[in-house]
Amino acid sequence: MSCEKPMTENQKFYGNKLYKFMMVNDVLTKEQMLDYLGWDKNKDRQLRDLISAIAKKVPVISTSDSRGYKIAKTKADLEQVEHQLREFDKRISELELRKQPLIKFYDKFK
């Protein structure tokens, strides 16, 4: 079962535009990206969807202890990539723990 919706042509256009902007910059805040795309703050959800789509293709770094997003491009980014991976592993572990009571409930009433 897939939860992914296919991207529209409009989303692809803005996704490519954002990707190119991220490639020529270091760390970018959501505000900077929204401004670059000509969007106001009410497009925050759409921006996060674009960032998510880009992060499924290239290594996007966005850790809880730093502000902004960046694409890892060089060996110098390795430490931040490792930090991002540790955060993902921790989040996955937490979600697995929260998933267990739901599975038990589901199995009980299935």
Secondary structure, DSSP 8 states (H G I E B T S, - for coil): --------HHHHHHHHHHHHHHHT-SSB-HHHHHHHHT--GGGHHHHHHHHHHHHTTS-EE--TTS-SBEE--SGGGHHHHHHHHHHHHHHHHHHHHHHHHHHHHHHHH-
